[in-house]
Each structure stands twice: as structure tokens, then as C-alpha cells.
Amino acid sequence: MNTQVSHITEFIHQWAPPGIKLSYDNVGLLVGDPNSPVSRVLVCLDVTEEIVEEALEKNCELIVSHHPLIFQKISSINPSDEQGRIIYKMIRNNIALLSAHTNLDAALDGVSFVLANNLGLDDLEFLDKGYDISRKITLTTAFEDTEAVLKLLNYYSAEEAYFYPVSGRKDGQKCFEATIDEQNVNQLRNALKSEGLLKSGIFKVSDLSTPSDNFGMGVLGYYPDNGIAMEEFLHLVCRALDVPSVRYSGKSERIRKVAVCGGAGISLKQRAMSAGADAFVTADIKYHDYFTEKKNFLLVDAGHYESEFPIVEAIRKELSEAFEDLRVEATENVTNPMNIYVTEFENKSL
């Protein structure tokens, strides 16, 4: 089977459903024909002119990025500005663009999980499980093949599915109940309709008080035994992310329980402290946020690009394993817009 853009889009959306993105975000297939064939894919963090040139040189028909090129509505597409040049060149050369941003931040095995794995943390779990997307579905139907209904629920990732006879009904109706994430509800409803299960049945959806275990923000993880010393931990962060330095505040002699959030995750600082983390690794920390009221707590700014870039290799690996006929490459371009200048100076105090 020839792989199309739509097949890769569906795969990414199964991993990171677009319905879990933050409200300001723009994800999914942003440029290109979903029915176009794909043989080569380029994975990157940011979409720049250099990235498009790399895709052309490598004969890639699809770019998969973490950061979306298009955030807001655009009024025109022409080569008069950088965004216009990028979109114009992709369209002219039949290169599609698929982006997974905050939906991949919030997904199981997404950005923060990859960061935590790179830091060698074990027993990973979401730091913030406040995603209220779990729904309870109830289907009352006279359909006799209960096994077929349960298989359909399972196919659309419904959990804890069961059924029971509805007493007092002459036609032998049964009630099926299950828990399902919100983004799968409409697909399940359409499948039930196409199978004829809704003709004589009742389908209800209600909220649940318990959050989903499949989505969240940030990650908690552990080092074994008594953990590691603070200086060793800072060295480990630099080595894992291939950076010469990181900014930090606070102090913790031993680092065992660690919270991480790839990219701009300082909003989770209080949650990290409440969770009893000895350290929190994230990026884009503002000056006043470096002050922490908690003792024995280390706050580390590892850089936005640096803390998120490991997801590029993770996407490349996932796509390569899922589509054997594809050649998937991680970009060779460094798209980090930030540079650091270190000057040599004479210390006059010596």
C-alpha cells in the first residue's frame, strides 16, 4: 500500500489527538493535499526557509514539525515575507506540512515524556492530570450481538466497557456503559449509527469527575535509591541536552524526584513543588519566577529549543517503525533562534 499524507496524519492524531490541543494552538495538516503520496519525511521542531530547502534537497514530500508555521489567520500567501515565502515554496513543490504542538505536549509519551527519558528518570507519570476530557457513554439497544458491540467500543478506545439487561423491557434491551476520551465520542457515535445500533437505541454522553490517564501536562519521574547530588544532576541535564550551561535557582542536596515540562512550563512550578519534586526542569523562566518559597527545591531553565528538540528523534523513530516503506529523517538544521556570546575578560578582583 502506498503511504499517503492522510495515513501519517491519522497516525500522529492517534498518538496526539488534535482535540487535546490548547485553545490558542493550530495543529494538524496545515499545508498540502491529504491524498498525496509520501515516500520521504523530514521531521523538525520549527519550519524555516532552511528546513524547506533541506526537504527539497532530500526529496521529502512531507514535513512534520512540532511548532506550527501558521498560528493565526493569514490574509495572503506570497513571497513578500518569510511565512509567505515558506508556504508559497511548499505549495509550488508539493510539500505538505503536518504539525503536532500542544496536543503532543499533552500526549502520553509526548514531549515531556521524551525529555524525562533523556534525563534517565524512571516510573514516569503526568505532573498535571487536570485534562477533563473523560466521558461516560451509555448505549441502550436491543441489538443481540453483545460481543460485536463490545468490540466496537474497544476499537474506539473505550475503557471499562460492560453491559447489563434492562429490566422491564419486552424487547430484551441491554445497556452498555464505558469510559471514553472526548475526542473519540463523535467517531464512536458515527460508527454506532452506521452499524444500525442507534436506530432503536439511546446514546447518552455525560461528564466524569475523574480525569483521563492518557493526557496531561508535564511529567514526574524518579532516580533510584537516594538519587544524585545536585551538581551531578545539573551536569546530567547539560550532557543529556547537549548544552554547555543551564540557568537555575534554588538548591537541593539530593535530587531523586524530578518534574519536567518541555518548552514553556513555568506555570507548573507550583504543582511541581506540591508534588514534592526535588527539581523542576523546564524553559522560558522569567526573572521573578526564579524565586521559590520552597526549601530544597531546584528550578532549572534548560532552554525552549533544547528541552523540546528530543521529540524530533522520537517522532522520526515512531514514523519509521510504523511505516516501513517510508524514509524518515530528522533535520540536520539547528533552528534555535537564540545564541549565546561568551566574552573573555580579566577579573580585576584577583
Helices and strands as residue ranges (DSSP letters): H 5-15, G 18-20, E 28-31, E 40-44, H 49-57, E 62-65, H 82-92, E 96-99, H 102-105, H 111-118, E 122-128, E 134-141, H 146-155, E 159-165, E 174-181, G 182-184, H 185-194, E 202-207, E 217-222, E 228-229, H 230-241, E 247-251, E 254-255, E 257-264, G 266-268, H 269-274, E 279-283, G 287-290, E 297-301, H 304-308, H 310-322, E 327-330
